Amino acid sequence: MENNFNNNVFAFIASGARVKVHYHHCLQIVVSLNNPYDCIINGNSIKNNMGFIINQTIRHSCEAPQSQVLVLKINAASTLGIQLKNYLDGAPFVELNNIFPPEYFQSIFQLPSEKLNKEQLQKGTGLFLERLLKECGLPQILVVQNDIRIAAALEYINTNIDSQLNLQHIADVMHLSKDRARHFFIEQLRSPFMQYVLWLRIRKILEAVMYQNINLATACVQFGFTDQSHFTRIFKRLYGVPPTALLKHARFI
């Protein structure tokens, strides 16, 4: 399996989560490590469930005051994202209760997550993803061959993520018209150009704060936001909580 902990999965463990209604262009897996929780997905109220795979742009919220929840936000353009999207086949969500036996959820990690270091959490999460793919009947080796024009565009975006980026830049790199580049990007990566850039910038900001000792306000400006307030508004709209709350209360993997 590809290294999903590079640019393709934004993973963390949160306790007592209360997340307002939101939606995003990534796919999401939310799984409780102890107690069932309640949520609303695509207008459906679901109680006492242990987890879900949620499709792109599906409105959802959750109330998990007594639960420790593993959350994986998955880049729809990644091979893992493409596999899960194909598995969903247009469905807004799938309940993990229908995939795993009830006793499985408390054994995703062999010990309570607070006793594990980052490497152990990554390993346990990777094993969970491998079993999920197996239970869903999906290949364990994920390979997606991107068009060379998309590969060039992604390299350019990653190299210049802290600079001003627009679709015309990408069209020039791909040697396509602006309109064709826009459609081609969506066809190949299942995500609009600016949503993909936004995904990477949010990751870069969180990584800068957590691992490079850069304050949030500085990181926001460094990676293309007007200021911290601008970043907070967008982050809350996409993830249902402000970034400061997530940074304070979640354990990132």
C-alpha positions in Angstrom: 0.0 0.0 0.0 1.2 3.5 -0.7 2.4 5.6 2.2 -0.9 7.1 3.1 0.6 9.2 5.9 2.4 11.5 3.5 -0.1 13.7 1.6 -3.2 11.6 1.4 -4.6 11.0 4.9 -5.2 13.6 7.6 -5.6 11.3 10.7 -6.2 12.1 14.3 -7.9 10.7 17.5 -10.4 13.0 19.2 -12.1 12.5 22.6 -15.6 13.8 23.3 -16.1 15.2 19.8 -19.1 17.5 19.0 -18.9 18.5 15.4 -21.3 20.8 13.7 -22.8 20.2 10.2 -20.2 20.5 7.5 -19.0 18.9 4.3 -15.7 18.6 2.4 -14.3 17.3 -0.9 -12.3 14.5 0.8 -13.7 11.2 1.9 -13.8 10.4 5.6 -13.7 7.4 7.8 -14.8 7.9 11.4 -14.6 5.0 13.8 -15.1 4.8 17.6 -12.4 3.0 19.6 -14.7 2.5 22.6 -18.3 3.6 22.7 -21.0 4.0 20.0 -22.0 7.6 19.0 -24.7 9.5 17.3 -24.5 11.4 14.0 -26.5 12.9 11.2 -25.3 12.0 7.7 -27.1 13.3 4.6 -30.1 14.1 6.7 -30.3 10.6 8.2 -30.1 10.5 12.0 -28.1 7.4 13.1 -27.7 6.5 16.7 -25.4 4.0 18.5 -23.2 3.3 15.6 -19.4 2.6 15.7 -18.3 4.2 12.5 -18.8 5.2 8.9 -17.2 5.7 5.5 -18.6 9.1 4.3 -18.5 10.1 0.6 -17.4 13.5 -0.7 -19.6 16.6 -0.2 -22.0 14.8 2.1 -23.2 17.0 4.9 -22.7 15.4 8.3 -22.3 16.1 12.0 -21.7 14.0 15.1 -22.2 13.9 18.9 -19.6 11.6 20.6 -19.3 13.0 24.1 -18.3 9.6 25.6 -16.3 8.3 22.7 -12.7 8.2 21.6 -12.9 8.5 17.8 -10.3 7.8 15.1 -10.9 10.2 12.2 -9.3 9.7 8.7 -9.9 12.4 6.1 -8.7 10.9 2.8 -7.7 12.8 -0.3 -10.1 11.8 -3.0 -7.3 11.9 -5.5 -5.2 9.3 -3.7 -5.3 5.7 -4.6 -7.0 4.9 -1.3 -9.6 7.6 -1.9 -10.3 6.3 -5.4 -10.7 2.7 -4.0 -13.2 3.9 -1.3 -15.1 6.1 -3.7 -15.5 3.1 -6.1 -16.6 1.0 -3.2 -19.3 3.6 -2.2 -20.5 3.6 -5.8 -22.4 6.8 -5.3 -23.8 6.0 -1.9 -23.5 8.9 0.6 -22.1 6.6 3.4 -21.6 3.1 4.6 -21.9 2.0 8.2 -18.9 0.2 9.5 -21.2 -1.9 11.7 -22.1 -3.7 8.5 -18.5 -4.5 7.7 -16.9 -5.4 11.0 -18.1 -7.5 14.0 -19.0 -5.5 17.1 -15.9 -6.7 19.1 -13.5 -5.5 16.4 -13.7 -1.7 17.1 -12.1 -1.9 20.6 -9.2 -4.0 19.2 -8.0 -1.7 16.4 -5.1 -0.7 18.7 -3.8 -3.4 21.1 -3.5 -0.8 23.9 -5.4 2.4 24.7 -4.3 5.0 22.2 -2.9 7.4 24.8 -0.3 4.7 25.7 1.0 4.4 22.1 3.5 6.6 20.3 3.0 8.1 16.9 4.7 5.2 15.1 2.5 2.7 16.9 -0.6 4.7 16.1 0.4 4.8 12.4 1.0 1.1 12.3 -2.3 0.3 13.9 -4.2 2.7 11.6 -2.4 1.2 8.6 -3.5 -2.3 9.7 -7.0 -1.1 10.1 -7.1 0.3 6.6 -5.7 -2.9 5.2 -8.4 -5.0 7.0 -11.0 -2.5 5.8 -9.9 -3.0 2.2 -10.0 -6.7 2.6 -13.5 -6.7 4.2 -14.7 -4.5 1.4 -13.2 -6.8 -1.3 -10.8 -4.2 -2.5 -7.2 -4.8 -3.7 -4.5 -4.5 -1.0 -1.9 -3.1 -3.5 -3.2 0.2 -4.7 -1.8 1.6 -7.9 -3.1 4.5 -9.9 -1.3 5.6 -13.0 -1.7 9.3 -13.4 -1.5 11.0 -16.8 2.0 12.6 -17.1 0.4 16.0 -17.4 -1.3 15.5 -14.0 2.0 14.2 -12.6 3.7 17.4 -13.7 0.9 19.5 -12.3 1.1 17.8 -8.9 4.8 18.3 -8.8 4.4 21.9 -9.5 1.7 22.4 -6.9 3.8 20.6 -4.2 6.8 22.7 -5.0 5.0 26.0 -5.0 2.4 25.4 -2.3 3.6 28.4 -0.3 3.2 30.7 -3.4 0.2 32.1 -5.3 -1.3 29.4 -7.4 -4.0 29.7 -10.0 -5.4 27.5 -12.7 -3.6 29.3 -15.5 -0.3 28.2 -13.9 -1.4 24.6 -14.0 -2.8 24.9 -17.5 0.6 26.1 -18.7 2.4 23.3 -16.9 0.0 20.8 -18.5 0.1 22.4 -21.9 -3.6 22.7 -22.0 -6.2 25.4 -22.2 -7.5 26.7 -18.9 -10.9 25.2 -19.3 -9.5 21.8 -20.4 -7.1 21.8 -17.5 -10.0 22.4 -15.1 -12.0 19.5 -16.5 -8.9 17.2 -16.8 -7.9 17.9 -13.2 -11.4 16.8 -12.0 -11.4 13.8 -14.3 -8.1 12.5 -13.1 -8.1 13.5 -9.4 -11.8 13.5 -8.5 -11.3 17.0 -7.0 -11.4 20.6 -8.3 -8.1 22.2 -8.6 -8.6 24.7 -5.8 -10.0 22.1 -3.4 -6.8 20.0 -3.9 -4.6 23.1 -3.3 -6.7 23.9 -0.2 -6.3 20.3 1.1 -2.5 20.6 0.8 -2.3 24.0 2.4 -4.4 23.0 5.4 -2.0 20.0 5.9 1.0 22.2 5.6 -0.3 24.7 8.2 -1.1 22.0 10.7 2.3 20.4 10.2 4.1 23.7 10.6 2.3 24.4 13.9 2.8 20.9 15.3 6.2 20.0 14.1 8.1 23.2 13.2 7.1 25.3 16.2 5.5 28.0 14.0 2.6 29.8 15.4 -0.8 29.4 13.7 -1.1 33.0 12.5 2.3 32.9 10.8 1.7 29.6 9.2 -1.7 30.7 7.8 -0.1 33.7 6.0 2.9 31.6 4.9 0.6 29.1 3.1 -1.7 31.5 1.3 -4.4 32.8 3.7 -5.0 36.4 4.4 -4.8 35.9 8.1 -5.7 33.5 10.9 -9.3 34.5 10.9 -9.6 33.8 7.2 -8.1 30.3 7.7 -10.3 29.6 10.7 -13.5 30.4 8.8 -12.6 28.1 6.0 -11.4 25.3 8.3 -14.5 25.4 10.5 -16.7 25.3 7.4 -14.8 22.2 6.1 -14.3 20.4 9.4 -17.0 21.6 11.7 -14.6 22.8 14.4 -12.1 25.6 14.7 -8.5 24.7 14.1 -7.4 25.8 17.5 -9.8 23.3 19.1 -8.6 20.5 17.0 -4.9 21.3 17.6 -5.6 21.5 21.4 -7.8 18.4 21.8 -6.9 15.9 19.1 -3.9 13.6 18.9 -2.6 13.6 15.3 -1.3 10.5 13.7 
